[in-house]
Amino acid sequence: MEVTGQNFDMDPKTFTLGNMFSMQLHKFADEIGKITNAAVKELTIENEIKKLSDVWREQRFELGKYTKGAEDRGYVLRQTEEIMVLLEDMGLNLQSMMASPFVRPFLSEVRGWEQKLSL
């Protein structure tokens, strides 16, 4: 609306293809393309954050009993190599997001994840 100067009601009951053609949006193809591209890039970041969140929500840690001699010394984390690889992959993914000019709407969330996953 801001770029085209056109105001329209987006109610699906009244908005038609004819309405869209009458706005002559083809005159603003470059601007609309830039907006669309930015929206796609932001959606990609949003989806990556969701995937990251889902992975860690579902992540289960295997603990094993640690004994020294006959003495029970507590528990230790098992499968640490897999966890380390996951942490490294997620860290690289977060760095990539931070380098994107489209991270702004998600900046605090990405920084939060970087902080949570930093070793």
Backbone torsions as a table, in degrees:
resi	resn	phi	psi	omega
1	MET	NA	-44.3	-177.5
2	GLU	-65.7	-42.9	-177.1
3	VAL	-72.3	-41.1	-174.4
4	THR	-89.0	-19.2	-175.8
5	GLY	75.9	8.7	-179.1
6	GLN	-97.9	135.8	173.2
7	ASN	-109.5	137.2	179.9
8	PHE	-152.3	155.0	178.6
9	ASP	-91.9	122.2	-177.2
10	MET	-90.4	18.1	177.2
11	ASP	-63.7	119.9	-177.4
12	PRO	-61.3	-17.6	179.3
13	LYS	-76.8	-26.2	-175.8
14	THR	-117.1	-19.8	-177.5
15	PHE	-80.9	124.2	-176.8
16	THR	-123.3	169.6	175.9
17	LEU	-63.0	-35.5	176.4
18	GLY	-60.5	-41.2	175.9
19	ASN	-59.3	-42.7	-177.5
20	MET	-66.7	-43.3	178.6
21	PHE	-63.8	-36.0	-178.6
22	SER	-67.8	-17.9	178.1
23	MET	-80.6	-9.3	179.0
24	GLN	52.6	51.1	-177.9
25	LEU	-66.2	-19.1	178.7
26	HIS	-60.0	-23.4	178.5
27	LYS	-70.3	-15.9	-176.9
28	PHE	-117.5	28.7	-174.2
29	ALA	-56.9	-43.9	-178.9
30	ASP	-63.2	-47.4	-179.3
31	GLU	-63.7	-43.1	179.3
32	ILE	-65.3	-38.0	176.9
33	GLY	-61.1	-42.4	178.8
34	LYS	-64.4	-43.4	179.5
35	ILE	-64.1	-43.7	179.9
36	THR	-63.5	-44.1	178.9
37	ASN	-60.2	-45.2	179.0
38	ALA	-61.9	-41.4	-179.9
39	ALA	-63.9	-40.1	178.6
40	VAL	-64.7	-43.4	179.6
41	LYS	-64.9	-40.6	177.5
42	GLU	-65.2	-39.7	178.0
43	LEU	-63.3	-38.5	177.8
44	THR	-60.3	-45.8	178.7
45	ILE	-63.7	-44.1	179.5
46	GLU	-59.3	-43.0	179.5
47	ASN	-66.7	-38.5	178.2
48	GLU	-64.5	-40.5	177.5
49	ILE	-63.4	-40.9	179.0
50	LYS	-63.8	-43.4	178.6
51	LYS	-60.7	-45.2	179.7
52	LEU	-58.7	-46.6	179.4
53	SER	-62.0	-43.4	179.3
54	ASP	-62.6	-42.6	-179.6
55	VAL	-58.9	-47.6	-176.5
56	TRP	-76.0	-26.2	176.4
57	ARG	-68.2	-36.1	-177.2
58	GLU	-91.2	-11.5	-176.3
59	GLN	-63.8	128.7	177.4
60	ARG	-114.4	138.2	-179.2
61	PHE	-106.1	131.2	179.1
62	GLU	-92.8	126.3	178.6
63	LEU	-108.5	144.5	176.4
64	GLY	-125.4	148.8	179.7
65	LYS	-70.2	136.3	179.0
66	TYR	-111.8	121.4	177.0
67	THR	-126.1	149.1	175.1
68	LYS	-124.9	108.9	-171.8
69	GLY	68.2	-126.5	178.2
70	ALA	-97.2	-0.4	-175.1
71	GLU	-90.4	127.9	176.0
72	ASP	-77.4	119.6	-175.3
73	ARG	-108.5	7.4	178.8
74	GLY	112.9	-146.8	-177.2
75	TYR	-127.4	152.5	175.6
76	VAL	-127.3	154.0	178.6
77	LEU	-78.7	131.5	178.1
78	ARG	-102.7	168.7	179.8
79	GLN	54.9	43.0	-177.7
80	THR	-68.9	-28.1	179.3
81	GLU	-62.2	-44.4	179.3
82	GLU	-62.9	-40.7	179.8
83	ILE	-66.0	-41.0	179.6
84	MET	-63.9	-42.0	177.9
85	VAL	-62.5	-43.3	178.5
86	LEU	-62.0	-44.2	178.0
87	LEU	-61.6	-42.6	179.4
88	GLU	-64.8	-45.4	179.4
89	ASP	-60.9	-45.6	-180.0
90	MET	-65.9	-37.6	177.9
91	GLY	-62.1	-43.5	177.7
92	LEU	-64.7	-40.0	178.6
93	ASN	-62.2	-43.0	178.8
94	LEU	-65.8	-39.1	177.3
95	GLN	-62.2	-40.8	177.8
96	SER	-62.2	-42.3	177.9
97	MET	-62.9	-43.2	-178.4
98	MET	-63.5	-29.1	-179.7
99	ALA	-78.6	-12.5	-177.6
100	SER	-80.4	137.4	175.3
101	PRO	-70.2	-8.1	-176.8
102	PHE	-97.9	9.4	-177.4
103	VAL	-80.6	-15.0	-171.9
104	ARG	-45.6	-48.0	-178.6
105	PRO	-65.1	-17.0	-175.1
106	PHE	-117.7	11.6	-171.9
107	LEU	-56.4	-48.0	-177.8
108	SER	-66.3	-36.3	179.3
109	GLU	-67.9	-43.0	179.2
110	VAL	-65.5	-43.2	177.3
111	ARG	-61.5	-39.6	177.9
112	GLY	-60.6	-43.3	178.2
113	TRP	-67.2	-38.9	176.9
114	GLU	-59.1	-42.8	-179.5
115	GLN	-66.7	-43.4	-179.3
116	LYS	-63.6	-37.1	-173.7
117	LEU	-95.1	-2.0	-179.6
118	SER	-72.5	142.6	-176.0
119	LEU	-88.6	NA	NA
